Amino acid sequence: MIAGPIIMSLRPEPYARMQEGAKRHEFRRRLSGELPGAFLYLAAPVSSIVAYAEFGCPVVGTPEELAALAEADEPGAYADTLRYFEGLARGFALPLLVVTPIEALPLAELRERFGYTPPRSYRRQAPDSELARELAARLEAAGGLPAPERESDRPHHQPE
């Protein structure tokens, strides 16, 4: 079975740090199943799907381990990352491999044309939906390639 695309919500500030190369991991409190890549929806004031991010194998760690990883990427990020994972025994860091900007798909169009409301964290779309086809077309137009659909298609590496 081919899985549909995932849409992940982010604030505009972390996305800007991704584009600059300063942010090299996306941290998540929960992760269900494989997440080889996701279309990135930026919250207000941008309120649009603006890019596709390809991820490496997730790193699972304690809040302290993940905060140390964030600090290594972005000095000064330890305390905020530790606060983000507060109350959890473990969390996830998704290594960013490639971020491909696409033609923006604004919230108004998402709602009117697709009846879509962006998720708080992330959500998988039906593979045969009109939204999935539109996102695939925008990624292809941007020169991006779809991420592998199965874990067995992906190269494996050990986290440091």
KOLPAKOL-701178 format. One record per residue: residue number from 1; residue in three letters; x, y negated, z of N, C-alpha, C in turn. Coordinates in Angstrom, 2 decimals. Example, Ala and Ser with C-alpha at 12.3 -4.5 7.8 and 13.67 -1.06 7.14 Angstrom:
BEGIN
SITE resi resn    n_c1    n_c2    n_c3   ca_c1   ca_c2   ca_c3    c_c1    c_c2    c_c3
SITE    1  Ala   13.19    5.69    7.80   12.30    4.50    7.80   13.20    3.30    7.80
SITE    2  Ser   12.85    2.25    7.08   13.67    1.06    7.14   12.90   -0.03    7.87
This chain:
BEGIN
SITE resi resn    n_c1    n_c2    n_c3   ca_c1   ca_c2   ca_c3    c_c1    c_c2    c_c3
SITE    1  Met    0.84    1.18    0.00    0.00    0.00    0.00    0.89   -1.25    0.00
SITE    2  Ile    0.58   -2.19   -0.84    1.33   -3.44   -0.91    0.68   -4.43    0.06
SITE    3  Ala    1.51   -5.02    0.90    1.02   -5.98    1.88    0.88   -7.35    1.24
SITE    4  Gly   -0.08   -8.13    1.75   -0.27   -9.48    1.26    0.72  -10.43    1.91
SITE    5  Pro    0.77  -11.66    1.41    1.72  -12.63    1.95    1.34  -13.08    3.35
SITE    6  Ile    2.33  -13.54    4.08    2.14  -14.05    5.42    2.28  -15.57    5.37
SITE    7  Ile    1.41  -16.26    6.11    1.52  -17.70    6.27    1.85  -17.95    7.73
SITE    8  Met    2.94  -18.69    7.94    3.44  -18.99    9.29    3.36  -20.49    9.52
SITE    9  Ser    2.84  -20.87   10.68    2.75  -22.29   11.03    4.00  -22.75   11.76
SITE   10  Leu    4.44  -23.94   11.40    5.60  -24.58   12.04    5.30  -26.06   12.22
SITE   11  Arg    6.01  -26.68   13.12    5.97  -28.14   13.22    6.96  -28.68   12.18
SITE   12  Pro    6.75  -29.90   11.71    7.65  -30.46   10.69    9.11  -30.58   11.13
SITE   13  Glu    9.37  -30.86   12.41   10.75  -31.05   12.89   11.60  -29.79   12.73
SITE   14  Pro   11.14  -28.61   13.17   11.95  -27.41   12.95   12.19  -27.11   11.46
SITE   15  Tyr   11.19  -27.40   10.63   11.36  -27.18    9.19   12.46  -28.09    8.64
SITE   16  Ala   12.49  -29.34    9.09   13.54  -30.26    8.63   14.92  -29.73    9.04
SITE   17  Arg   15.02  -29.15   10.24   16.31  -28.58   10.67   16.67  -27.33    9.86
SITE   18  Met   15.66  -26.59    9.40   15.92  -25.44    8.51   16.53  -25.94    7.21
SITE   19  Gln   15.93  -26.99    6.64   16.42  -27.52    5.37   17.84  -28.05    5.50
SITE   20  Glu   18.17  -28.63    6.65   19.51  -29.16    6.90   20.53  -28.04    7.14
SITE   21  Gly   20.04  -26.83    7.44   20.93  -25.72    7.75   21.28  -25.63    9.22
SITE   22  Ala   20.72  -26.52   10.05   21.01  -26.50   11.49   20.24  -25.39   12.19
SITE   23  Lys   19.03  -25.15   11.77   18.19  -24.11   12.37   18.34  -22.84   11.55
SITE   24  Arg   18.95  -21.81   12.14   19.22  -20.58   11.40   18.38  -19.40   11.85
SITE   25  His   17.54  -19.62   12.85   16.62  -18.57   13.33   15.26  -19.20   13.61
SITE   26  Glu   14.22  -18.44   13.34   12.87  -18.83   13.73   12.50  -17.94   14.91
SITE   27  Phe   12.15  -18.56   16.03   11.85  -17.82   17.25   10.35  -17.62   17.38
SITE   28  Arg    9.98  -16.41   17.81    8.58  -16.06   17.99    8.40  -15.31   19.29
SITE   29  Arg    7.30  -15.62   19.98    6.98  -14.94   21.23    6.42  -13.54   20.95
SITE   30  Arg    5.72  -13.41   19.84    5.14  -12.12   19.45    5.52  -11.84   18.01
SITE   31  Leu    5.63  -10.56   17.69    5.89  -10.16   16.32    5.26   -8.79   16.13
SITE   32  Ser    4.29   -8.71   15.23    3.64   -7.42   14.99    3.95   -6.97   13.57
SITE   33  Gly    4.61   -5.86   13.48    4.94   -5.32   12.17    6.12   -6.03   11.52
SITE   34  Glu    6.31   -5.75   10.25    7.42   -6.31    9.50    7.11   -7.75    9.09
SITE   35  Leu    8.14   -8.55    9.04    7.98   -9.94    8.61    9.20  -10.31    7.76
SITE   36  Pro    9.28   -9.73    6.53   10.44  -10.01    5.68   10.47  -11.44    5.16
SITE   37  Gly    9.33  -12.10    5.18    9.26  -13.47    4.70    7.88  -14.04    4.95
SITE   38  Ala    7.79  -15.36    4.84    6.50  -16.01    5.07    6.45  -17.35    4.34
SITE   39  Phe    5.26  -17.72    3.93    5.02  -19.07    3.44    4.90  -19.95    4.67
SITE   40  Leu    5.50  -21.14    4.61    5.55  -22.01    5.77    4.51  -23.12    5.66
SITE   41  Tyr    3.58  -23.11    6.61    2.59  -24.17    6.73    3.10  -25.15    7.78
SITE   42  Leu    3.25  -26.41    7.40    3.69  -27.43    8.35    2.48  -28.14    8.93
SITE   43  Ala    2.45  -28.23   10.25    1.36  -28.89   10.96    1.36  -30.39   10.66
SITE   44  Ala    0.37  -31.08   11.20    0.24  -32.54   11.02    1.52  -33.24   11.47
SITE   45  Pro    1.93  -34.27   10.78    1.18  -35.00    9.77    1.32  -34.43    8.35
SITE   46  Val    2.13  -33.40    8.13    2.32  -32.87    6.78    1.09  -32.09    6.34
SITE   47  Ser    0.64  -31.14    7.16   -0.59  -30.36    6.92   -0.62  -29.74    5.53
SITE   48  Ser    0.44  -29.00    5.18    0.54  -28.34    3.87    1.42  -27.09    3.97
SITE   49  Ile    1.19  -26.14    3.06    2.14  -25.05    2.86    3.20  -25.61    1.92
SITE   50  Val    4.48  -25.59    2.34    5.52  -26.30    1.60    6.69  -25.44    1.14
SITE   51  Ala    6.81  -24.19    1.64    7.99  -23.40    1.32    7.74  -21.93    1.60
SITE   52  Tyr    8.70  -21.12    1.15    8.72  -19.69    1.47   10.05  -19.40    2.13
SITE   53  Ala   10.03  -18.73    3.27   11.25  -18.37    3.99   11.43  -16.85    3.95
SITE   54  Glu   12.65  -16.43    3.61   13.00  -15.01    3.68   13.78  -14.80    4.97
SITE   55  Phe   13.44  -13.72    5.70   14.06  -13.44    6.98   14.87  -12.15    6.93
SITE   56  Gly   15.89  -12.09    7.77   16.64  -10.87    7.99   15.93  -10.02    9.03
SITE   57  Cys   16.56   -8.94    9.43   15.99   -8.06   10.46   15.85   -8.82   11.77
SITE   58  Pro   14.70   -8.72   12.43   14.48   -9.45   13.67   15.46   -9.04   14.76
SITE   59  Val   15.85  -10.00   15.57   16.66   -9.76   16.75   15.69   -9.78   17.93
SITE   60  Val   15.69   -8.71   18.72   14.85   -8.63   19.90   15.75   -8.87   21.10
SITE   61  Gly   15.33   -9.75   21.99   16.17  -10.02   23.15   15.40  -10.62   24.30
SITE   62  Thr   16.09  -10.75   25.42   15.51  -11.40   26.58   15.45  -12.90   26.30
SITE   63  Pro   14.66  -13.63   27.05   14.64  -15.08   26.85   16.04  -15.70   26.96
SITE   64  Glu   16.85  -15.22   27.89   18.20  -15.76   28.05   19.08  -15.45   26.84
SITE   65  Glu   18.96  -14.24   26.30   19.74  -13.88   25.11   19.33  -14.72   23.90
SITE   66  Leu   18.03  -14.91   23.73   17.55  -15.69   22.59   17.87  -17.18   22.76
SITE   67  Ala   17.81  -17.67   23.98   18.19  -19.07   24.23   19.68  -19.27   23.93
SITE   68  Ala   20.51  -18.29   24.27   21.94  -18.38   23.95   22.15  -18.38   22.43
SITE   69  Leu   21.37  -17.60   21.71   21.45  -17.57   20.26   21.04  -18.94   19.69
SITE   70  Ala   19.98  -19.52   20.22   19.55  -20.85   19.78   20.62  -21.90   20.08
SITE   71  Glu   21.24  -21.79   21.23   22.30  -22.74   21.61   23.50  -22.63   20.68
SITE   72  Ala   23.82  -21.40   20.25   24.94  -21.20   19.32   24.63  -21.84   17.97
SITE   73  Asp   23.38  -21.79   17.56   22.96  -22.40   16.30   22.89  -23.92   16.41
SITE   74  Glu   22.25  -24.37   17.48   21.98  -25.80   17.67   22.32  -26.19   19.11
SITE   75  Pro   23.51  -26.72   19.34   23.88  -27.12   20.71   22.80  -28.02   21.32
SITE   76  Gly   22.42  -27.68   22.56   21.38  -28.42   23.26   20.02  -27.75   23.20
SITE   77  Ala   19.90  -26.62   22.48   18.60  -25.95   22.31   18.30  -24.92   23.38
SITE   78  Tyr   19.25  -24.63   24.27   19.08  -23.55   25.25   17.84  -23.75   26.12
SITE   79  Ala   17.73  -24.90   26.78   16.65  -25.12   27.74   15.27  -25.07   27.07
SITE   80  Asp   15.11  -25.70   25.92   13.82  -25.68   25.23   13.44  -24.27   24.79
SITE   81  Thr   14.43  -23.50   24.32   14.16  -22.13   23.88   13.79  -21.26   25.07
SITE   82  Leu   14.49  -21.42   26.18   14.18  -20.66   27.39   12.77  -20.98   27.87
SITE   83  Arg   12.39  -22.24   27.82   11.04  -22.67   28.20    9.99  -22.05   27.26
SITE   84  Tyr   10.30  -21.98   25.96    9.38  -21.40   24.98    9.07  -19.93   25.31
SITE   85  Phe   10.06  -19.20   25.80    9.88  -17.78   26.11    9.48  -17.53   27.56
SITE   86  Glu    9.20  -18.58   28.33    8.87  -18.44   29.74    7.72  -17.45   29.93
SITE   87  Gly    7.90  -16.55   30.91    6.88  -15.57   31.24    6.96  -14.28   30.43
SITE   88  Leu    7.90  -14.20   29.50    8.05  -12.99   28.68    9.30  -12.22   29.08
SITE   89  Ala    9.24  -10.90   28.93   10.42  -10.07   29.16   11.31  -10.04   27.92
SITE   90  Arg   10.69  -10.23   26.75   11.44  -10.21   25.50   10.76  -11.08   24.46
SITE   91  Gly   11.53  -11.47   23.47   11.01  -12.27   22.37   11.77  -11.89   21.11
SITE   92  Phe   11.58  -12.68   20.06   12.11  -12.34   18.75   12.77  -13.55   18.08
SITE   93  Ala   13.85  -13.27   17.39   14.51  -14.29   16.56   14.58  -13.73   15.15
SITE   94  Leu   14.04  -14.48   14.20   14.06  -14.08   12.79   15.18  -14.85   12.10
SITE   95  Pro   16.25  -14.17   11.68   17.33  -14.87   10.97   16.82  -15.41    9.63
SITE   96  Leu   17.07  -16.68    9.39   16.67  -17.31    8.12   17.72  -17.00    7.06
SITE   97  Leu   17.30  -16.37    5.99   18.21  -16.04    4.89   18.14  -17.11    3.80
SITE   98  Val   16.93  -17.41    3.35   16.71  -18.38    2.27   15.39  -19.10    2.53
SITE   99  Val   15.39  -20.40    2.31   14.14  -21.18    2.36   13.97  -21.82    0.99
SITE  100  Thr   12.88  -21.47    0.32   12.60  -21.98   -1.03   11.41  -22.93   -0.98
SITE  101  Pro   11.65  -24.23   -1.19   10.52  -25.16   -1.25    9.62  -24.83   -2.45
SITE  102  Ile    8.32  -24.99   -2.26    7.35  -24.78   -3.34    6.52  -26.05   -3.48
SITE  103  Glu    5.75  -26.13   -4.56    4.81  -27.25   -4.70    3.84  -27.17   -3.52
SITE  104  Ala    3.71  -28.28   -2.79    2.89  -28.30   -1.58    1.44  -27.93   -1.86
SITE  105  Leu    0.86  -27.18   -0.95   -0.56  -26.81   -1.01   -1.20  -27.43    0.24
SITE  106  Pro   -1.84  -28.60    0.09   -2.35  -29.35    1.24   -3.55  -28.70    1.92
SITE  107  Leu   -3.72  -29.05    3.19   -4.79  -28.50    4.01   -6.16  -28.71    3.36
SITE  108  Ala   -6.41  -29.88    2.80   -7.71  -30.13    2.18   -7.99  -29.11    1.08
SITE  109  Glu   -6.99  -28.82    0.26   -7.16  -27.83   -0.81   -7.30  -26.42   -0.24
SITE  110  Leu   -6.52  -26.12    0.81   -6.64  -24.81    1.46   -8.07  -24.57    1.94
SITE  111  Arg   -8.65  -25.60    2.53  -10.02  -25.47    3.06  -11.06  -25.42    1.95
SITE  112  Glu  -10.98  -26.37    1.01  -12.00  -26.49   -0.02  -11.96  -25.36   -1.03
SITE  113  Arg  -10.77  -25.05   -1.52  -10.64  -24.08   -2.60  -10.61  -22.63   -2.10
SITE  114  Phe  -10.01  -22.43   -0.90   -9.80  -21.06   -0.43  -10.56  -20.74    0.86
SITE  115  Gly  -11.23  -21.74    1.46  -11.92  -21.52    2.73  -10.97  -21.10    3.83
SITE  116  Tyr   -9.77  -21.64    3.80   -8.69  -21.19    4.68   -8.40  -22.17    5.80
SITE  117  Thr   -8.22  -21.64    7.00   -7.78  -22.42    8.15   -6.41  -21.88    8.56
SITE  118  Pro   -5.40  -22.71    8.66   -4.06  -22.23    9.01   -4.02  -21.57   10.40
SITE  119  Pro   -3.15  -20.59   10.57   -3.04  -19.90   11.86   -2.24  -20.71   12.87
SITE  120  Arg   -2.39  -20.39   14.15   -1.56  -21.01   15.19   -0.13  -20.48   15.09
SITE  121  Ser    0.03  -19.22   14.80    1.35  -18.61   14.70    1.59  -18.13   13.27
SITE  122  Tyr    1.05  -16.96   12.92    1.13  -16.47   11.55    0.00  -15.50   11.28
SITE  123  Arg   -0.31  -15.32    9.99   -1.40  -14.42    9.59   -1.11  -13.88    8.20
SITE  124  Arg   -1.37  -12.58    8.03   -1.22  -11.94    6.72   -2.49  -12.16    5.90
SITE  125  Gln   -2.30  -12.41    4.61   -3.41  -12.61    3.68   -3.66  -11.32    2.91
SITE  126  Ala   -4.86  -11.15    2.44   -5.17  -10.00    1.60   -4.35  -10.12    0.31
SITE  127  Pro   -3.72   -9.03   -0.14   -2.85   -9.10   -1.31   -3.56   -9.50   -2.60
SITE  128  Asp   -4.85   -9.23   -2.68   -5.59   -9.52   -3.91   -6.42  -10.81   -3.80
SITE  129  Ser   -6.18  -11.61   -2.77   -6.96  -12.84   -2.60   -6.50  -13.92   -3.57
SITE  130  Glu   -7.38  -14.86   -3.82   -7.04  -15.99   -4.69   -5.90  -16.81   -4.08
SITE  131  Leu   -5.88  -16.94   -2.76   -4.81  -17.66   -2.09   -3.47  -16.95   -2.28
SITE  132  Ala   -3.45  -15.63   -2.16   -2.21  -14.87   -2.37   -1.70  -15.07   -3.79
SITE  133  Arg   -2.58  -15.05   -4.76   -2.17  -15.25   -6.15   -1.62  -16.67   -6.37
SITE  134  Glu   -2.27  -17.66   -5.76   -1.82  -19.04   -5.89   -0.43  -19.23   -5.27
SITE  135  Leu   -0.23  -18.67   -4.10    1.08  -18.80   -3.44    2.17  -18.10   -4.25
SITE  136  Ala    1.87  -16.92   -4.79    2.84  -16.20   -5.62    3.21  -17.02   -6.85
SITE  137  Ala    2.22  -17.66   -7.46    2.48  -18.48   -8.65    3.35  -19.67   -8.30
SITE  138  Arg    3.11  -20.30   -7.16    3.92  -21.46   -6.77    5.34  -21.04   -6.43
SITE  139  Leu    5.50  -19.88   -5.81    6.84  -19.39   -5.50    7.59  -19.05   -6.78
SITE  140  Glu    6.92  -18.40   -7.71    7.55  -18.07   -8.99    7.95  -19.34   -9.74
SITE  141  Ala    7.08  -20.35   -9.75    7.37  -21.62  -10.42    8.58  -22.32   -9.80
SITE  142  Ala    8.79  -22.08   -8.49    9.93  -22.70   -7.79   11.21  -21.90   -7.97
SITE  143  Gly   11.11  -20.77   -8.68   12.29  -19.95   -8.91   12.57  -18.95   -7.82
SITE  144  Gly   11.62  -18.81   -6.88   11.80  -17.84   -5.79   11.30  -16.48   -6.18
SITE  145  Leu   11.76  -15.49   -5.48   11.33  -14.12   -5.72   10.62  -13.61   -4.49
SITE  146  Pro    9.63  -12.76   -4.65    8.95  -12.22   -3.48    9.90  -11.38   -2.64
SITE  147  Ala    9.71  -11.42   -1.34   10.51  -10.62   -0.42   10.13   -9.16   -0.57
SITE  148  Pro   11.03   -8.23   -0.19   10.69   -6.80   -0.25    9.44   -6.51    0.57
SITE  149  Glu    8.67   -5.56    0.11    7.40   -5.25    0.78    7.54   -4.20    1.87
SITE  150  Arg    8.58   -3.37    1.81    8.73   -2.30    2.79   10.08   -2.41    3.45
SITE  151  Glu   10.13   -2.03    4.72   11.38   -2.05    5.47   12.46   -1.23    4.76
SITE  152  Ser   12.06   -0.12    4.11   13.03    0.73    3.43   13.69    0.04    2.25
SITE  153  Asp   13.10   -1.05    1.75   13.68   -1.80    0.64   14.74   -2.79    1.10
SITE  154  Arg   14.82   -3.02    2.40   15.65   -4.10    2.92   16.99   -3.56    3.43
SITE  155  Pro   18.06   -4.32    3.23   19.33   -3.92    3.80   19.27   -4.05    5.31
SITE  156  His   19.94   -3.17    6.00   19.94   -3.19    7.47   21.27   -3.72    7.97
SITE  157  His   21.23   -4.50    9.03   22.44   -4.94    9.68   22.19   -5.04   11.17
SITE  158  Gln   23.23   -4.91   11.93   23.11   -4.98   13.38   23.24   -6.41   13.84
SITE  159  Pro   22.40   -6.85   14.80   22.57   -8.20   15.34   23.87   -8.29   16.10
SITE  160  Glu   24.44   -9.49   16.12   25.70   -9.68   16.83   25.46   -9.80   18.31
